[in-house]
Each structure stands twice: as structure tokens, then as C-alpha cells.
């Protein structure tokens, strides 16, 4: 009976240690959030807007050329 109690206590200790290590790691992950600086966010938005505008111009040129080819 003494060995069974020792084995049970050892397993309980191991499980408890892993549980607390997991909780500590989760708290570190929660506190270490990745944030974007407002300057970087504005720069990204500006780049996306300029790329979209360039894409629209390219599409207009493509559609114009395509309509000329279709007319012939």
C-alpha cells in the first residue's frame, strides 16, 4: 500500500508542476501581445490605397486596349 501511495503522490506532483508551468506560459503569451505602431498602420494603409489606385488605372488601360481589339 505504501508504494501505491508514493506512486500516486509522484504522479500528482508531476501533473501539478506541468499545470503551473502551462499557466505561467499562458500568462506570458497574454502579456506579450504584438501591436502595430500607428505610424506603421498609416503607412500600410497608404501603400494599400496607392496600390489599389495603380491597379485601377492599369485595369482601365487594359479594358481600353481590349475594347479597341474587340472593335476591329
PQR file of N, CA, C, O and H, with PARSE charges and radii, in Angstrom:
ATOM      1  N   UNK A   1       0.816  -1.176   0.000 -0.4000 1.5000
ATOM      2  CA  UNK A   1       0.000   0.000   0.000 -0.0000 2.0000
ATOM      3  C   UNK A   1       0.875   1.261   0.000  0.5500 1.7000
ATOM      4  O   UNK A   1       0.502   2.289  -0.565 -0.5500 1.4000
ATOM      5  N   UNK A   2       2.010   1.164   0.625 -0.4000 1.5000
ATOM      6  CA  UNK A   2       2.901   2.318   0.713 -0.0000 2.0000
ATOM      7  C   UNK A   2       3.453   2.711  -0.658  0.5500 1.7000
ATOM      8  O   UNK A   2       3.605   3.902  -0.931 -0.5500 1.4000
ATOM      9  H   UNK A   2       2.313   0.329   1.084  0.4000 1.0000
ATOM     10  N   UNK A   3       3.752   1.755  -1.515 -0.4000 1.5000
ATOM     11  CA  UNK A   3       4.275   2.038  -2.860 -0.0000 2.0000
ATOM     12  C   UNK A   3       3.192   2.685  -3.720  0.5500 1.7000
ATOM     13  O   UNK A   3       3.475   3.605  -4.488 -0.5500 1.4000
ATOM     14  H   UNK A   3       3.628   0.788  -1.293  0.4000 1.0000
ATOM     15  N   UNK A   4       1.953   2.205  -3.594 -0.4000 1.5000
ATOM     16  CA  UNK A   4       0.850   2.794  -4.361 -0.0000 2.0000
ATOM     17  C   UNK A   4       0.665   4.265  -3.994  0.5500 1.7000
ATOM     18  O   UNK A   4       0.440   5.097  -4.873 -0.5500 1.4000
ATOM     19  H   UNK A   4       1.724   1.458  -2.971  0.4000 1.0000
ATOM     20  N   UNK A   5       0.756   4.585  -2.727 -0.4000 1.5000
ATOM     21  CA  UNK A   5       0.634   5.971  -2.275 -0.0000 2.0000
ATOM     22  C   UNK A   5       1.776   6.827  -2.781  0.5500 1.7000
ATOM     23  O   UNK A   5       1.561   7.978  -3.161 -0.5500 1.4000
ATOM     24  H   UNK A   5       0.939   3.909  -2.014  0.4000 1.0000
ATOM     25  N   UNK A   6       2.981   6.293  -2.794 -0.4000 1.5000
ATOM     26  CA  UNK A   6       4.146   7.027  -3.283 -0.0000 2.0000
ATOM     27  C   UNK A   6       4.032   7.291  -4.783  0.5500 1.7000
ATOM     28  O   UNK A   6       4.354   8.382  -5.254 -0.5500 1.4000
ATOM     29  H   UNK A   6       3.155   5.358  -2.485  0.4000 1.0000
ATOM     30  N   UNK A   7       3.575   6.290  -5.527 -0.4000 1.5000
ATOM     31  CA  UNK A   7       3.400   6.457  -6.977 -0.0000 2.0000
ATOM     32  C   UNK A   7       2.307   7.493  -7.248  0.5500 1.7000
ATOM     33  O   UNK A   7       2.470   8.349  -8.118 -0.5500 1.4000
ATOM     34  H   UNK A   7       3.315   5.404  -5.145  0.4000 1.0000
ATOM     35  N   UNK A   8       1.205   7.423  -6.515 -0.4000 1.5000
ATOM     36  CA  UNK A   8       0.109   8.382  -6.691 -0.0000 2.0000
ATOM     37  C   UNK A   8       0.570   9.802  -6.383  0.5500 1.7000
ATOM     38  O   UNK A   8       0.244  10.739  -7.112 -0.5500 1.4000
ATOM     39  H   UNK A   8       1.073   6.728  -5.809  0.4000 1.0000
ATOM     40  N   UNK A   9       1.328   9.956  -5.306 -0.4000 1.5000
ATOM     41  CA  UNK A   9       1.833  11.265  -4.927 -0.0000 2.0000
ATOM     42  C   UNK A   9       2.796  11.815  -5.980  0.5500 1.7000
ATOM     43  O   UNK A   9       2.765  13.009  -6.280 -0.5500 1.4000
ATOM     44  H   UNK A   9       1.593   9.195  -4.714  0.4000 1.0000
ATOM     45  N   UNK A  10       3.640  10.965  -6.538 -0.4000 1.5000
ATOM     46  CA  UNK A  10       4.591  11.384  -7.571 -0.0000 2.0000
ATOM     47  C   UNK A  10       3.858  11.832  -8.827  0.5500 1.7000
ATOM     48  O   UNK A  10       4.199  12.857  -9.418 -0.5500 1.4000
ATOM     49  H   UNK A  10       3.664   9.995  -6.294  0.4000 1.0000
ATOM     50  N   UNK A  11       2.855  11.068  -9.234 -0.4000 1.5000
ATOM     51  CA  UNK A  11       2.076  11.436 -10.426 -0.0000 2.0000
ATOM     52  C   UNK A  11       1.345  12.750 -10.190  0.5500 1.7000
ATOM     53  O   UNK A  11       1.313  13.611 -11.069 -0.5500 1.4000
ATOM     54  H   UNK A  11       2.577  10.236  -8.754  0.4000 1.0000
ATOM     55  N   UNK A  12       0.767  12.905  -9.023 -0.4000 1.5000
ATOM     56  CA  UNK A  12       0.071  14.148  -8.682 -0.0000 2.0000
ATOM     57  C   UNK A  12       1.027  15.336  -8.703  0.5500 1.7000
ATOM     58  O   UNK A  12       0.672  16.407  -9.195 -0.5500 1.4000
ATOM     59  H   UNK A  12       0.794  12.206  -8.309  0.4000 1.0000
ATOM     60  N   UNK A  13       2.223  15.158  -8.180 -0.4000 1.5000
ATOM     61  CA  UNK A  13       3.220  16.239  -8.175 -0.0000 2.0000
ATOM     62  C   UNK A  13       3.623  16.618  -9.597  0.5500 1.7000
ATOM     63  O   UNK A  13       3.741  17.802  -9.911 -0.5500 1.4000
ATOM     64  H   UNK A  13       2.512  14.288  -7.781  0.4000 1.0000
ATOM     65  N   UNK A  14       3.832  15.635 -10.448 -0.4000 1.5000
ATOM     66  CA  UNK A  14       4.221  15.900 -11.844 -0.0000 2.0000
ATOM     67  C   UNK A  14       3.117  16.644 -12.582  0.5500 1.7000
ATOM     68  O   UNK A  14       3.380  17.613 -13.294 -0.5500 1.4000
ATOM     69  H   UNK A  14       3.736  14.673 -10.193  0.4000 1.0000
ATOM     70  N   UNK A  15       1.882  16.188 -12.410 -0.4000 1.5000
ATOM     71  CA  UNK A  15       0.747  16.847 -13.062 -0.0000 2.0000
ATOM     72  C   UNK A  15       0.610  18.282 -12.566  0.5500 1.7000
ATOM     73  O   UNK A  15       0.359  19.185 -13.363 -0.5500 1.4000
ATOM     74  H   UNK A  15       1.668  15.401 -11.832  0.4000 1.0000
ATOM     75  N   UNK A  16       0.768  18.503 -11.280 -0.4000 1.5000
ATOM     76  CA  UNK A  16       0.660  19.841 -10.704 -0.0000 2.0000
ATOM     77  C   UNK A  16       1.747  20.764 -11.251  0.5500 1.7000
ATOM     78  O   UNK A  16       1.475  21.915 -11.590 -0.5500 1.4000
ATOM     79  H   UNK A  16       0.972  17.769 -10.632  0.4000 1.0000
ATOM     80  N   UNK A  17       2.960  20.264 -11.335 -0.4000 1.5000
ATOM     81  CA  UNK A  17       4.067  21.070 -11.858 -0.0000 2.0000
ATOM     82  C   UNK A  17       3.798  21.458 -13.314  0.5500 1.7000
ATOM     83  O   UNK A  17       3.981  22.618 -13.683 -0.5500 1.4000
ATOM     84  H   UNK A  17       3.181  19.328 -11.059  0.4000 1.0000
ATOM     85  N   UNK A  18       3.366  20.505 -14.147 -0.4000 1.5000
ATOM     86  CA  UNK A  18       3.080  20.813 -15.546 -0.0000 2.0000
ATOM     87  C   UNK A  18       1.920  21.803 -15.673  0.5500 1.7000
ATOM     88  O   UNK A  18       1.923  22.670 -16.547 -0.5500 1.4000
ATOM     89  H   UNK A  18       3.218  19.563 -13.848  0.4000 1.0000
ATOM     90  N   UNK A  19       0.935  21.661 -14.795 -0.4000 1.5000
ATOM     91  CA  UNK A  19      -0.203  22.586 -14.822 -0.0000 2.0000
ATOM     92  C   UNK A  19       0.257  24.014 -14.540  0.5500 1.7000
ATOM     93  O   UNK A  19      -0.113  24.939 -15.264 -0.5500 1.4000
ATOM     94  H   UNK A  19       0.932  20.957 -14.085  0.4000 1.0000
ATOM     95  N   UNK A  20       1.056  24.196 -13.499 -0.4000 1.5000
ATOM     96  CA  UNK A  20       1.516  25.542 -13.166 -0.0000 2.0000
ATOM     97  C   UNK A  20       2.464  26.102 -14.220  0.5500 1.7000
ATOM     98  O   UNK A  20       2.430  27.300 -14.502 -0.5500 1.4000
ATOM     99  H   UNK A  20       1.356  23.445 -12.911  0.4000 1.0000
ATOM    100  N   UNK A  21       3.304  25.261 -14.802 -0.4000 1.5000
ATOM    101  CA  UNK A  21       4.175  25.734 -15.882 -0.0000 2.0000
ATOM    102  C   UNK A  21       3.354  26.196 -17.087  0.5500 1.7000
ATOM    103  O   UNK A  21       3.677  27.202 -17.718 -0.5500 1.4000
ATOM    104  H   UNK A  21       3.332  24.288 -14.573  0.4000 1.0000
ATOM    105  N   UNK A  22       2.303  25.463 -17.393 -0.4000 1.5000
ATOM    106  CA  UNK A  22       1.438  25.840 -18.506 -0.0000 2.0000
ATOM    107  C   UNK A  22       0.745  27.160 -18.224  0.5500 1.7000
ATOM    108  O   UNK A  22       0.652  28.010 -19.110 -0.5500 1.4000
ATOM    109  H   UNK A  22       2.040  24.646 -16.880  0.4000 1.0000
ATOM    110  N   UNK A  23       0.255  27.347 -17.003 -0.4000 1.5000
ATOM    111  CA  UNK A  23      -0.422  28.602 -16.628 -0.0000 2.0000
ATOM    112  C   UNK A  23       0.542  29.787 -16.708  0.5500 1.7000
ATOM    113  O   UNK A  23       0.164  30.855 -17.189 -0.5500 1.4000
ATOM    114  H   UNK A  23       0.330  26.656 -16.284  0.4000 1.0000
ATOM    115  N   UNK A  24       1.758  29.614 -16.251 -0.4000 1.5000
ATOM    116  CA  UNK A  24       2.746  30.692 -16.303 -0.0000 2.0000
ATOM    117  C   UNK A  24       3.047  31.051 -17.758  0.5500 1.7000
ATOM    118  O   UNK A  24       3.156  32.231 -18.093 -0.5500 1.4000
ATOM    119  H   UNK A  24       2.065  28.746 -15.860  0.4000 1.0000
ATOM    120  N   UNK A  25       3.182  30.052 -18.618 -0.4000 1.5000
ATOM    121  CA  UNK A  25       3.459  30.289 -20.036 -0.0000 2.0000
ATOM    122  C   UNK A  25       2.296  31.011 -20.701  0.5500 1.7000
ATOM    123  O   UNK A  25       2.520  31.888 -21.536 -0.5500 1.4000
ATOM    124  H   UNK A  25       3.094  29.094 -18.345  0.4000 1.0000
ATOM    125  N   UNK A  26       1.060  30.666 -20.353 -0.4000 1.5000
ATOM    126  CA  UNK A  26      -0.103  31.335 -20.932 -0.0000 2.0000
ATOM    127  C   UNK A  26      -0.150  32.799 -20.534  0.5500 1.7000
ATOM    128  O   UNK A  26      -0.516  33.646 -21.348 -0.5500 1.4000
ATOM    129  H   UNK A  26       0.879  29.954 -19.674  0.4000 1.0000
ATOM    130  N   UNK A  27       0.209  33.109 -19.309 -0.4000 1.5000
ATOM    131  CA  UNK A  27       0.223  34.498 -18.853 -0.0000 2.0000
ATOM    132  C   UNK A  27       1.279  35.297 -19.605  0.5500 1.7000
ATOM    133  O   UNK A  27       1.049  36.458 -19.942 -0.5500 1.4000
ATOM    134  H   UNK A  27       0.506  32.420 -18.648  0.4000 1.0000
ATOM    135  N   UNK A  28       2.432  34.691 -19.871 -0.4000 1.5000
ATOM    136  CA  UNK A  28       3.477  35.378 -20.630 -0.0000 2.0000
ATOM    137  C   UNK A  28       3.009  35.666 -22.046  0.5500 1.7000
ATOM    138  O   UNK A  28       3.271  36.743 -22.582 -0.5500 1.4000
ATOM    139  H   UNK A  28       2.618  33.748 -19.596  0.4000 1.0000
ATOM    140  N   UNK A  29       2.317  34.709 -22.654 -0.4000 1.5000
ATOM    141  CA  UNK A  29       1.821  34.897 -24.015 -0.0000 2.0000
ATOM    142  C   UNK A  29       0.772  36.001 -24.039  0.5500 1.7000
ATOM    143  O   UNK A  29       0.774  36.827 -24.951 -0.5500 1.4000
ATOM    144  H   UNK A  29       2.104  33.835 -22.218  0.4000 1.0000
ATOM    145  N   UNK A  30      -0.125  36.031 -23.057 -0.4000 1.5000
ATOM    146  CA  UNK A  30      -1.158  37.062 -22.995 -0.0000 2.0000
ATOM    147  C   UNK A  30      -0.550  38.451 -22.849  0.5500 1.7000
ATOM    148  O   UNK A  30      -1.003  39.401 -23.488 -0.5500 1.4000
ATOM    149  H   UNK A  30      -0.127  35.360 -22.316  0.4000 1.0000
ATOM    150  N   UNK A  31       0.458  38.567 -22.024 -0.4000 1.5000
ATOM    151  CA  UNK A  31       1.074  39.863 -21.770 -0.0000 2.0000
ATOM    152  C   UNK A  31       1.974  40.319 -22.914  0.5500 1.7000
ATOM    153  O   UNK A  31       2.322  41.498 -22.982 -0.5500 1.4000
ATOM    154  H   UNK A  31       0.826  37.796 -21.506  0.4000 1.0000
ATOM    155  N   UNK A  32       2.350  39.432 -23.798 -0.4000 1.5000
ATOM    156  CA  UNK A  32       3.285  39.743 -24.872 -0.0000 2.0000
ATOM    157  C   UNK A  32       2.534  39.874 -26.196  0.5500 1.7000
ATOM    158  O   UNK A  32       2.838  39.165 -27.156 -0.5500 1.4000
ATOM    159  H   UNK A  32       2.067  38.474 -23.743  0.4000 1.0000
ATOM    160  N   UNK A  33       1.560  40.776 -26.250 -0.4000 1.5000
ATOM    161  CA  UNK A  33       0.769  40.951 -27.467 -0.0000 2.0000
ATOM    162  C   UNK A  33       1.560  41.764 -28.485  0.5500 1.7000
ATOM    163  O   UNK A  33       2.279  42.701 -28.137 -0.5500 1.4000
ATOM    164  H   UNK A  33       1.313  41.352 -25.470  0.4000 1.0000
ATOM    165  N   UNK A  34       1.410  41.382 -29.744 -0.4000 1.5000
ATOM    166  CA  UNK A  34       2.049  42.142 -30.816 -0.0000 2.0000
ATOM    167  C   UNK A  34       1.146  43.303 -31.196  0.5500 1.7000
ATOM    168  O   UNK A  34      -0.022  43.105 -31.533 -0.5500 1.4000
ATOM    169  H   UNK A  34       0.827  40.620 -30.027  0.4000 1.0000
ATOM    170  N   UNK A  35       1.682  44.505 -31.144 -0.4000 1.5000
ATOM    171  CA  UNK A  35       0.910  45.673 -31.524 -0.0000 2.0000
ATOM    172  C   UNK A  35       1.634  46.407 -32.639  0.5500 1.7000
ATOM    173  O   UNK A  35       2.859  46.356 -32.751 -0.5500 1.4000
ATOM    174  H   UNK A  35       2.631  44.666 -30.871  0.4000 1.0000
ATOM    175  N   UNK A  36       0.851  47.088 -33.456 -0.4000 1.5000
ATOM    176  CA  UNK A  36       1.408  47.844 -34.566 -0.0000 2.0000
ATOM    177  C   UNK A  36       1.356  49.320 -34.204  0.5500 1.7000
ATOM    178  O   UNK A  36       0.341  49.817 -33.716 -0.5500 1.4000
ATOM    179  H   UNK A  36      -0.144  47.129 -33.364  0.4000 1.0000
ATOM    180  N   UNK A  37       2.440  50.000 -34.445 -0.4000 1.5000
ATOM    181  CA  UNK A  37       2.506  51.428 -34.196 -0.0000 2.0000
ATOM    182  C   UNK A  37       1.559  52.150 -35.153  0.5500 1.7000
ATOM    183  O   UNK A  37       1.369  51.705 -36.285 -0.5500 1.4000
ATOM    184  H   UNK A  37       3.265  49.597 -34.842  0.4000 1.0000
ATOM    185  N   UNK A  38       0.973  53.245 -34.717 -0.4000 1.5000
ATOM    186  CA  UNK A  38       0.013  53.974 -35.557 -0.0000 2.0000
ATOM    187  C   UNK A  38       0.685  54.505 -36.820  0.5500 1.7000
ATOM    188  O   UNK A  38       0.054  54.559 -37.875 -0.5500 1.4000
ATOM    189  H   UNK A  38       1.127  53.607 -33.798  0.4000 1.0000
ATOM    190  N   UNK A  39       1.956  54.898 -36.730 -0.4000 1.5000
ATOM    191  CA  UNK A  39       2.682  55.378 -37.908 -0.0000 2.0000
ATOM    192  C   UNK A  39       2.800  54.260 -38.949  0.5500 1.7000
ATOM    193  O   UNK A  39       2.611  54.497 -40.142 -0.5500 1.4000
ATOM    194  H   UNK A  39       2.470  54.855 -35.873  0.4000 1.0000
ATOM    195  N   UNK A  40       3.105  53.065 -38.502 -0.4000 1.5000
ATOM    196  CA  UNK A  40       3.231  51.921 -39.402 -0.0000 2.0000
ATOM    197  C   UNK A  40       1.877  51.575 -40.012  0.5500 1.7000
ATOM    198  O   UNK A  40       1.792  51.268 -41.201 -0.5500 1.4000
ATOM    199  H   UNK A  40       3.258  52.872 -37.533  0.4000 1.0000
ATOM    200  N   UNK A  41       0.829  51.622 -39.212 -0.4000 1.5000
ATOM    201  CA  UNK A  41      -0.513  51.323 -39.726 -0.0000 2.0000
ATOM    202  C   UNK A  41      -0.929  52.321 -40.801  0.5500 1.7000
ATOM    203  O   UNK A  41      -1.500  51.939 -41.822 -0.5500 1.4000
ATOM    204  H   UNK A  41       0.898  51.871 -38.246  0.4000 1.0000
ATOM    205  N   UNK A  42      -0.643  53.594 -40.570 -0.4000 1.5000
ATOM    206  CA  UNK A  42      -0.979  54.616 -41.574 -0.0000 2.0000
ATOM    207  C   UNK A  42      -0.171  54.408 -42.850  0.5500 1.7000
ATOM    208  O   UNK A  42      -0.699  54.561 -43.952 -0.5500 1.4000
ATOM    209  H   UNK A  42      -0.180  53.904 -39.740  0.4000 1.0000
ATOM    210  N   UNK A  43       1.095  54.063 -42.709 -0.4000 1.5000
ATOM    211  CA  UNK A  43       1.932  53.821 -43.881 -0.0000 2.0000
ATOM    212  C   UNK A  43       1.425  52.621 -44.680  0.5500 1.7000
ATOM    213  O   UNK A  43       1.408  52.648 -45.910 -0.5500 1.4000
ATOM    214  H   UNK A  43       1.523  53.938 -41.814  0.4000 1.0000
ATOM    215  N   UNK A  44       1.013  51.574 -43.973 -0.4000 1.5000
ATOM    216  CA  UNK A  44       0.477  50.395 -44.660 -0.0000 2.0000
ATOM    217  C   UNK A  44      -0.816  50.731 -45.394  0.5500 1.7000
ATOM    218  O   UNK A  44      -1.018  50.301 -46.530 -0.5500 1.4000
ATOM    219  H   UNK A  44       1.026  51.552 -42.973  0.4000 1.0000
ATOM    220  N   UNK A  45      -1.689  51.499 -44.748 -0.4000 1.5000
ATOM    221  CA  UNK A  45      -2.956  51.886 -45.377 -0.0000 2.0000
ATOM    222  C   UNK A  45      -2.700  52.745 -46.616  0.5500 1.7000
ATOM    223  O   UNK A  45      -3.367  52.586 -47.639 -0.5500 1.4000
ATOM    224  H   UNK A  45      -1.525  51.848 -43.826  0.4000 1.0000
ATOM    225  N   UNK A  46      -1.738  53.646 -46.517 -0.4000 1.5000
ATOM    226  CA  UNK A  46      -1.395  54.495 -47.657 -0.0000 2.0000
ATOM    227  C   UNK A  46      -0.862  53.655 -48.823  0.5500 1.7000
ATOM    228  O   UNK A  46      -1.217  53.889 -49.978 -0.5500 1.4000
ATOM    229  H   UNK A  46      -1.196  53.775 -45.687  0.4000 1.0000
ATOM    230  N   UNK A  47      -0.023  52.693 -48.514 -0.4000 1.5000
ATOM    231  CA  UNK A  47       0.544  51.814 -49.556 -0.0000 2.0000
ATOM    232  C   UNK A  47      -0.562  51.004 -50.220  0.5500 1.7000
ATOM    233  O   UNK A  47      -0.578  50.866 -51.444 -0.5500 1.4000
ATOM    234  H   UNK A  47       0.265  52.503 -47.575  0.4000 1.0000
ATOM    235  N   UNK A  48      -1.475  50.474 -49.435 -0.4000 1.5000
ATOM    236  CA  UNK A  48      -2.580  49.689 -49.997 -0.0000 2.0000
ATOM    237  C   UNK A  48      -3.446  50.560 -50.889  0.5500 1.7000
ATOM    238  O   UNK A  48      -3.860  50.127 -51.965 -0.5500 1.4000
ATOM    239  H   UNK A  48      -1.461  50.587 -48.442  0.4000 1.0000
ATOM    240  N   UNK A  49      -3.726  51.788 -50.454 -0.4000 1.5000
ATOM    241  CA  UNK A  49      -4.553  52.699 -51.258 -0.0000 2.0000
ATOM    242  C   UNK A  49      -3.867  53.060 -52.563  0.5500 1.7000
ATOM    243  O   UNK A  49      -4.511  53.097 -53.612 -0.5500 1.4000
ATOM    244  H   UNK A  49      -3.390  52.140 -49.580  0.4000 1.0000
ATOM    245  N   UNK A  50      -2.567  53.326 -52.511 -0.4000 1.5000
ATOM    246  CA  UNK A  50      -1.860  53.680 -53.749 -0.0000 2.0000
ATOM    247  C   UNK A  50      -1.773  52.483 -54.690  0.5500 1.7000
ATOM    248  O   UNK A  50      -1.886  52.644 -55.906 -0.5500 1.4000
ATOM    249  H   UNK A  50      -2.045  53.296 -51.659  0.4000 1.0000
ATOM    250  N   UNK A  51      -1.576  51.296 -54.146 -0.4000 1.5000
ATOM    251  CA  UNK A  51      -1.559  50.094 -54.992 -0.0000 2.0000
ATOM    252  C   UNK A  51      -2.920  49.860 -55.643  0.5500 1.7000
ATOM    253  O   UNK A  51      -2.992  49.466 -56.807 -0.5500 1.4000
ATOM    254  H   UNK A  51      -1.484  51.166 -53.159  0.4000 1.0000
ATOM    255  N   UNK A  52      -3.994  50.101 -54.902 -0.4000 1.5000
ATOM    256  CA  UNK A  52      -5.333  49.925 -55.464 -0.0000 2.0000
ATOM    257  C   UNK A  52      -5.584  50.931 -56.579  0.5500 1.7000
ATOM    258  O   UNK A  52      -6.164  50.594 -57.611 -0.5500 1.4000
ATOM    259  H   UNK A  52      -3.936  50.421 -53.957  0.4000 1.0000
ATOM    260  N   UNK A  53      -5.146  52.165 -56.367 -0.4000 1.5000
ATOM    261  CA  UNK A  53      -5.325  53.189 -57.399 -0.0000 2.0000
ATOM    262  C   UNK A  53      -4.524  52.833 -58.654  0.5500 1.7000
ATOM    263  O   UNK A  53      -5.025  52.992 -59.768 -0.5500 1.4000
ATOM    264  H   UNK A  53      -4.674  52.439 -55.529  0.4000 1.0000
ATOM    265  N   UNK A  54      -3.302  52.358 -58.490 -0.4000 1.5000
ATOM    266  CA  UNK A  54      -2.478  51.950 -59.631 -0.0000 2.0000
ATOM    267  C   UNK A  54      -3.139  50.776 -60.359  0.5500 1.7000
ATOM    268  O   UNK A  54      -3.154  50.728 -61.589 -0.5500 1.4000
ATOM    269  H   UNK A  54      -2.896  52.229 -57.585  0.4000 1.0000
ATOM    270  N   UNK A  55      -3.682  49.838 -59.591 -0.4000 1.5000
ATOM    271  CA  UNK A  55      -4.346  48.685 -60.196 -0.0000 2.0000
ATOM    272  C   UNK A  55      -5.555  49.128 -61.020  0.5500 1.7000
ATOM    273  O   UNK A  55      -5.783  48.617 -62.116 -0.5500 1.4000
ATOM    274  H   UNK A  55      -3.670  49.877 -58.592  0.4000 1.0000
ATOM    275  N   UNK A  56      -6.334  50.085 -60.489 -0.4000 1.5000
ATOM    276  CA  UNK A  56      -7.497  50.585 -61.237 -0.0000 2.0000
ATOM    277  C   UNK A  56      -7.073  51.240 -62.549  0.5500 1.7000
ATOM    278  O   UNK A  56      -7.720  51.036 -63.577 -0.5500 1.4000
ATOM    279  H   UNK A  56      -6.149  50.501 -59.599  0.4000 1.0000
ATOM    280  N   UNK A  57      -5.997  52.023 -62.526 -0.4000 1.5000
ATOM    281  CA  UNK A  57      -5.505  52.662 -63.747 -0.0000 2.0000
ATOM    282  C   UNK A  57      -5.058  51.613 -64.760  0.5500 1.7000
ATOM    283  O   UNK A  57      -5.350  51.723 -65.951 -0.5500 1.4000
ATOM    284  H   UNK A  57      -5.472  52.188 -61.691  0.4000 1.0000
ATOM    285  N   UNK A  58      -4.346  50.596 -64.277 -0.4000 1.5000
ATOM    286  CA  UNK A  58      -3.896  49.530 -65.170 -0.0000 2.0000
ATOM    287  C   UNK A  58      -5.094  48.798 -65.779  0.5500 1.7000
ATOM    288  O   UNK A  58      -5.070  48.444 -66.958 -0.5500 1.4000
ATOM    289  H   UNK A  58      -4.109  50.506 -63.310  0.4000 1.0000
ATOM    290  N   UNK A  59      -6.137  48.570 -64.985 -0.4000 1.5000
ATOM    291  CA  UNK A  59      -7.334  47.900 -65.491 -0.0000 2.0000
ATOM    292  C   UNK A  59      -8.033  48.752 -66.545  0.5500 1.7000
ATOM    293  O   UNK A  59      -8.521  48.223 -67.544 -0.5500 1.4000
ATOM    294  H   UNK A  59      -6.157  48.857 -64.027  0.4000 1.0000
ATOM    295  N   UNK A  60      -8.086  50.074 -66.332 -0.4000 1.5000
ATOM    296  CA  UNK A  60      -8.709  50.958 -67.321 -0.0000 2.0000
ATOM    297  C   UNK A  60      -7.957  50.901 -68.634  0.5500 1.7000
ATOM    298  O   UNK A  60      -8.572  50.837 -69.699 -0.5500 1.4000
ATOM    299  H   UNK A  60      -7.689  50.504 -65.521  0.4000 1.0000
ATOM    300  N   UNK A  61      -6.613  50.922 -68.573 -0.4000 1.5000
ATOM    301  CA  UNK A  61      -5.805  50.823 -69.793 -0.0000 2.0000
ATOM    302  C   UNK A  61      -6.046  49.480 -70.481  0.5500 1.7000
ATOM    303  O   UNK A  61      -6.207  49.422 -71.700 -0.5500 1.4000
ATOM    304  H   UNK A  61      -6.113  50.974 -67.708  0.4000 1.0000
ATOM    305  N   UNK A  62      -6.069  48.403 -69.696 -0.4000 1.5000
ATOM    306  CA  UNK A  62      -6.285  47.076 -70.268 -0.0000 2.0000
ATOM    307  C   UNK A  62      -7.649  46.989 -70.922  0.5500 1.7000
ATOM    308  O   UNK A  62      -7.774  46.470 -72.031 -0.5500 1.4000
ATOM    309  H   UNK A  62      -5.938  48.450 -68.705  0.4000 1.0000
ATOM    310  N   UNK A  63      -8.679  47.494 -70.243 -0.4000 1.5000
ATOM    311  CA  UNK A  63     -10.030  47.442 -70.808 -0.0000 2.0000
ATOM    312  C   UNK A  63     -10.139  48.304 -72.056  0.5500 1.7000
ATOM    313  O   UNK A  63     -10.847  47.939 -72.995 -0.5500 1.4000
ATOM    314  H   UNK A  63      -8.577  47.916 -69.342  0.4000 1.0000
ATOM    315  N   UNK A  64      -9.444  49.452 -72.086 -0.4000 1.5000
ATOM    316  CA  UNK A  64      -9.453  50.316 -73.267 -0.0000 2.0000
ATOM    317  C   UNK A  64      -8.803  49.604 -74.443  0.5500 1.7000
ATOM    318  O   UNK A  64      -9.338  49.616 -75.551 -0.5500 1.4000
ATOM    319  H   UNK A  64      -8.869  49.749 -71.324  0.4000 1.0000
ATOM    320  N   UNK A  65      -7.654  48.987 -74.207 -0.4000 1.5000
ATOM    321  CA  UNK A  65      -6.967  48.254 -75.284 -0.0000 2.0000
ATOM    322  C   UNK A  65      -7.816  47.076 -75.744  0.5500 1.7000
ATOM    323  O   UNK A  65      -7.896  46.798 -76.941 -0.5500 1.4000
ATOM    324  H   UNK A  65      -7.220  48.977 -73.306  0.4000 1.0000
ATOM    325  N   UNK A  66      -8.443  46.391 -74.811 -0.4000 1.5000
ATOM    326  CA  UNK A  66      -9.276  45.244 -75.150 -0.0000 2.0000
ATOM    327  C   UNK A  66     -10.481  45.662 -75.972  0.5500 1.7000
ATOM    328  O   UNK A  66     -10.867  44.953 -76.902 -0.5500 1.4000
ATOM    329  H   UNK A  66      -8.378  46.617 -73.840  0.4000 1.0000
ATOM    330  N   UNK A  67     -11.093  46.818 -75.644 -0.4000 1.5000
ATOM    331  CA  UNK A  67     -12.255  47.290 -76.393 -0.0000 2.0000
ATOM    332  C   UNK A  67     -11.858  47.692 -77.811  0.5500 1.7000
ATOM    333  O   UNK A  67     -12.646  47.519 -78.741 -0.5500 1.4000
ATOM    334  H   UNK A  67     -10.780  47.394 -74.888  0.4000 1.0000
ATOM    335  N   UNK A  68     -10.653  48.224 -77.992 -0.4000 1.5000
ATOM    336  CA  UNK A  68     -10.186  48.554 -79.350 -0.0000 2.0000
ATOM    337  C   UNK A  68      -9.992  47.271 -80.150  0.5500 1.7000
ATOM    338  O   UNK A  68     -10.381  47.211 -81.317 -0.5500 1.4000
ATOM    339  H   UNK A  68     -10.012  48.364 -77.237  0.4000 1.0000
ATOM    340  N   UNK A  69      -9.400  46.249 -79.548 -0.4000 1.5000
ATOM    341  CA  UNK A  69      -9.195  44.978 -80.240 -0.0000 2.0000
ATOM    342  C   UNK A  69     -10.515  44.313 -80.584  0.5500 1.7000
ATOM    343  O   UNK A  69     -10.628  43.686 -81.637 -0.5500 1.4000
ATOM    344  H   UNK A  69      -9.084  46.298 -78.601  0.4000 1.0000
ATOM    345  N   UNK A  70     -11.500  44.433 -79.733 -0.4000 1.5000
ATOM    346  CA  UNK A  70     -12.804  43.833 -79.996 -0.0000 2.0000
ATOM    347  C   UNK A  70     -13.536  44.560 -81.106  0.5500 1.7000
ATOM    348  O   UNK A  70     -14.308  43.949 -81.844 -0.5500 1.4000
ATOM    349  H   UNK A  70     -11.407  44.943 -78.877  0.4000 1.0000
ATOM    350  N   UNK A  71     -13.305  45.853 -81.233 -0.4000 1.5000
ATOM    351  CA  UNK A  71     -13.991  46.644 -82.252 -0.0000 2.0000
ATOM    352  C   UNK A  71     -13.488  46.282 -83.647  0.5500 1.7000
ATOM    353  O   UNK A  71     -14.230  46.394 -84.623 -0.5500 1.4000
ATOM    354  H   UNK A  71     -12.677  46.350 -80.634  0.4000 1.0000
ATOM    355  N   UNK A  72     -12.267  45.860 -83.744 -0.4000 1.5000
ATOM    356  CA  UNK A  72     -11.705  45.551 -85.082 -0.0000 2.0000
ATOM    357  C   UNK A  72     -12.155  44.250 -85.604  0.5500 1.7000
ATOM    358  O   UNK A  72     -11.769  43.860 -86.706 -0.5500 1.4000
ATOM    359  H   UNK A  72     -11.664  45.768 -82.952  0.4000 1.0000
TER
END
